[in-house]
Amino acid sequence: MRKLFSTGYTNGAVNFSMLVLRVVFGGMILMHGWPKLINFTAKMNSFPDPLGVGHKISLGMTVFAEVFCAVLIIMGLLTRLASIPLVICMSVIIFMIQASKSIPEKELPILFLAAFVTLLFTGPGKFSIDGALGK
């Protein structure tokens, strides 16, 4: 019971928490990106283009972030680098795509943004490929 109210922590607990964060949020964003990858040709002409680079390129950048960067985050490989496109993607969704919506309607991308910013600052933890390589 005393440990439940303690403010102390161990490195093992932090590293395990980073593993859980990577796998859960990486897996969840991968589930959002996979249908976009599978249906790329069907979606490429109607996908939102908030940056003005074209629908196909916007979809390609989103698929890159939500699929390929998500897989890197789950594995813990190049985690900080892989989190940058996801931070940008979630920021575009929050501040451009859903700009006129209320906070409760933006809840999911805000949660994703918080998780990926956390990974950007903390890194993947010891239980990762980066951790095994000593990066």
Order of alpha helices (4+ residues) and beta strands (2+ residues): alpha-alpha-alpha-alpha-alpha-alpha-alpha
